[in-house]
Amino acid sequence: MLYRRALRPLLFNAAGRDAEAIHERVLAGLAAISRHAGLTRALEIASSFGHADDAALAREVFGLRFPNPVGLAAGFDKNALAVPALAALGFGFIEIGTVTYHAQPGNPRPRLFRLPAEAALINRMGFNNAGAAVVAARLATQRPVRVPVGVSLGKSKITPLEDAVSDYLGALELLYPHGDYFAVNVSSPNTPGLRALQERDRLDALLAALMGRLSERATAEGRPAAKPLLVKVAPDLDDAALDDVVDVCLTRGVSGLIAVNTTIARDGLSAATPVTLRDELGGLSGRPLRERALAVVRRLHQRAGDRLPIIGCGGIATADDARRLLDAGAALVQLYSGFIYEGPGIARRIVKGLG
Ligand SMILES: Cc1cc2nc3c(=O)[nH]c(=O)nc-3n(C[C@H](O)[C@H](O)[C@H](O)COP(=O)(O)O)c2cc1C
């Protein structure tokens, strides 16, 4: 395959460039394409060569229509720079962010590491993003795309945990017009204390406020239903904690779950990965996360049944990986690390394999 044989070695070995610098370059290229309707269309034609749209894969989930079930996960396009080009690559939906109310630089670099032997990444980005106002202004001028755009919301680092609710509400207020759905990110390992928001009482307070605001907006706009709100969970929660999340989400009438975020565990890494790399602080994603993601989706689905549609995420690189998550109960899937390792054709290849 062209990407793996030719382009990936070039990108991965580029002298003097860390993984994040390469990411920024690729994103800048996709952003440049996104600014031109003609280039975006050309990318779409080139990337769909030999891949007919499969209408049988389209589905309606939490009131939105998805042309296919394979989305791009949060974190790749944190500032919504390249949504049209990413949609042109065949993703069935794009989740931008995580966006916080306040702009913030994130953790010091280096903060993104490749583990090629495991097709994995470790990152401790720390929600580097331009802030909700800037991202909202950008989305307001971006050409519309034919796939749902989700907006992932997080807590600003400078905001104390006790004030998390007003911080999330502030970001929601600014980004509300531009998201087809909203994801509450309470599961990143890279913002101190954030994951405590998954605890029953804190989660309940946060979701009550966000759901309240979404239904107020729906009433004001005369919408028949509020825009969907999803909760993204960590793979490091035990079964009792996962059950708590499901119960709170059901009580609050949340639309769905995203499972999973990156893990702080380092299980199952091979000896090919040096210990120094394995011990980098941050969240692990990619192939080593695959089995845990499957187990979490299965557990959540057992508890919630069809009342809470799940977006399965973690370690997807092939159609088979995606199918296993769908069979475990996911209604949709999304990926990030597979895009880095398998290249820009990954969405279309998986969609073709699922057809
Ligand atoms: C560099 C990087 C940055 C990420 N940033 C975010 C983020 O801002 N918000 C979020 O919800 N998830 C973020 N994630 C997690 C992914 O969305 C996804 O949940 C995780 O990587 C597992 O999927 P994967 O194995 O397909 O990569 C990030 C992942 C990576 C590798």
The ligand as a Gaussian input file, in Angstrom:
#p B3LYP/6-31G(d) Opt

LIG

0 1
 C       -2.684000      12.884000      20.120000
 C       -4.051000      12.560000      20.639000
 C       -4.862000      13.583000      21.097000
 C       -6.138000      13.301000      21.585000
 N       -6.926000      14.331000      22.001000
 C       -8.192000      14.070000      22.414000
 C       -9.050000      15.120000      22.778000
 O       -8.707000      16.305000      22.722000
 N      -10.300000      14.802000      23.206000
 C      -10.747000      13.514000      23.284000
 O      -11.889000      13.271000      23.648000
 N       -9.939000      12.482000      22.914000
 C       -8.691000      12.730000      22.482000
 N       -7.889000      11.703000      22.102000
 C       -8.392000      10.317000      22.242000
 C       -8.997000       9.790000      20.959000
 O      -10.119000      10.551000      20.575000
 C       -9.419000       8.313000      21.145000
 O      -10.413000       8.250000      22.154000
 C       -8.272000       7.412000      21.547000
 O       -7.089000       7.784000      20.897000
 C       -8.565000       5.949000      21.233000
 O       -8.778000       5.756000      19.856000
 P       -7.618000       5.236000      18.855000
 O       -7.047000       3.988000      19.466000
 O       -8.324000       4.999000      17.562000
 O       -6.618000       6.307000      18.767000
 C       -6.609000      11.959000      21.618000
 C       -5.791000      10.932000      21.142000
 C       -4.527000      11.205000      20.644000
 C       -3.663000      10.071000      20.136000

